[in-house]
Amino acid sequence: MQEEIDSLNLLAILQEQIDSESAESKIVGFVLRRMAQLQNTDALDLVLENIDKLYTSFRHIFVYLNELDLNESQKESVSEKLIIILDDSIVGHLEYHRMWLFHTFSNGQGWNIDKLATFYNEYFDDTSRRKIILALGQANQQSWFKTRKRSIMQMPNWQRRAFLAAAKCLPGDEASHWYRSILPRLDVLEVDVVKWAMSR
């Protein structure tokens, strides 16, 4: 009962911040941290639908989102909203914001990632591409990795390391055989990434 009351009060505070001329990031962050602790999803639609007003609290919103234990239906709904934010919102045009958004898609399975490969071809910044690669691996997009594994050495360093980590989704022994074939060409950090991937 007390948790329900707390949630109602927290939502009221959050709505006040949205209705104000300038939302205070510290207050929004406090509210969302508490709601994440309660595993309360009531603020999810509210913050995503008002993301332009809460752009200074972007990190808090995505920390909250990534700490929630969402079911498949909720992930489907959130995926659609995130893609709209990416396509239409002013915040979707900033590299820092895209990093958090794509990080969400790489946070476990169940996200709608139909457009991820398209986004990889649209965004050329290293941060976005690295997160997209990790998300594609989480989504078990084996064909995407199959068609690109031979050109991995042409990728920038951090994209290559993300590819190495995510390519563990390749089927059967294909991943381990491929990892062994490229080991001599990798640097020390990349070798460690491969060891981590092969242990999974």
N, C-alpha and C positions, 0 to 999 in steps of 0.2 A: 504493500500500500504506500509506504513512504517513498519507494522508488518511483511509483507512478506520479506522486505529487512532485517529486524532484524533477521528473521529466517534463511535466507541464510547466513548471516554473522556468526551466531551462529553455524550452521552446518559446516562451513568452519573451525572455531576454533576447533570444536570437532574433525574433521577429522585430523587436524594438530596434535592434542594430540595423536590420535590413531597411526599416522604415525611416531611420535617421538619415541626415544629409551625408554623414561620413561614418561608416561602421568602424568601430575600434577593434583592431586586430587582436589585442590582448584579451578583450572580453569574448570575442567570437572563439578564439583559441581555447579559453577556459571552458566555455560551454561545450564545445565539440570534444574536448578531452574527457570531460565528465560523461558525456553521452556514449563515447567509445567504451569507457570503463563499464557502463551499464549495458553495453551491447544493444543500445537503443537506436533503431533505424528511423525514428520519427522525423529526424531533421534532414534526412537524406534528400528527399525531393525538394525541400525548401531551399537548401544551400545550392543544389545543382541548378535549380530554376532561377536563382538570383545570383549566379556566379559573377556576373558583371559588376554588381553592386558590392560584392564581397571579394573583389580581386586582390585586395591587400591581404586577405586571409586565405589565399589559395592553398598554401602549404598546409594550413590547419585543416582545410576541407579534405584534402587528399590523405592526410594522415588518419583522419577520422574514417574515411571511406575504406582505407586499406586495413584498418584494425577491426572492422565489422566482419562477422561471420555470416556472409550473405548466402542465401539459397540460390538455386539455379534461376528461378523466376526473377528474383531481385537483381541478379547479375545481368540478366537479359535486358531488363528495364534500364539499369544504370548504364549498360553499354550503349544503348541507343542515345541516352542523354549526353554521354561523353563524346560521342561522334558528332552530335549537333553542336556541342561546345567547340569542338575542334574545327568544325567547318564554318560556323557562323559567329561565334563569340569573339569579342576583341581579345580575350585572354588566350584564345587558341593560336594567336599569331606570334606569341612570344616563346622562344626556345625553352626558357625556364619552366613555363607552364606546361608545355608539351611533354617535358621530361616527366613531370608528375603524372600526367594523364597516361602516357604510355607505360609508366611504371605500374600503374594499376592493372593494365592488361597483362603484365608479366607476373602478377601476383597470384599464382595458382591457376587452376583450370576453371572452365565454365563460362568464360567471357565470350561475347560475340566478337569474333576477330575477323569477320569476312572481309573487311576493308584494310586490314593491316598491311598486306602485301602492296596494296595500292598506295598506302601512306609511305611505305618505304621508298617508293619511286617519286613521291611528291616532296618529301623533306630530305634535305641533303646534309643537315647539321649532324655532327657526330653523336651528340647526346640522344637525339630522337631516334636515329637509326639503331644505336646500340640497344635502346629499350625495346624497339620494335622487334629486333632480332631475338631478344630474350622472350618476348611475348609469343612470337611464332614458334619457338621451341616449346614453351609451356602448352601451346595449343596443338602440339604434335603434328605440325605441318611438314611432314617428311619430304614431300615432293619439292618444297621450296628449298630445303637444304641440299637435296640431291642435285639440283640443277646448278648450285652455286659452290659446292665444296671444292671443285677443282680450281676455282679462282680466288680462294681464300687469301692467298699471299698478296693479292692486289688490294685488299681492304686496308683502310687505316688501322693503326694498332689496336685501339679500343673496340672498334667494330669486329676486328678479327678475334679478339679475346671473347667477346660476347658470342660470336658464331661458334667458337670452340666449345663454350659452355653449353650452348643450346643444342648443338648437333648431337647430343646424347640421345635425342629422340629418334635418330635413324634406326631402322629395324634390325633385329637379329644381331649378327656379328658385323654388320656393315660399319657401324660406328667405330668399334674397336679396331678393325682392319684399317680404316681410313686414318684414325688417330695415329696408329703405329707408322703408317706410311709417311706422315708429314712431320713426325717428331724431330728429325734431324734439322729441319728448317725453322724450328721455333726457338724463341728466346726463353730465358729461364722462367719468367712469369707465365708465359704461354704453356710451357711444359707442366707447370703446377696446375694450371687450369684444366689441362687434359687429364692429369692424374685425378683431379677432383671429379671430372665428368665421368671417367671410367669407373670410379668407385661407386657411382650412383646406380 
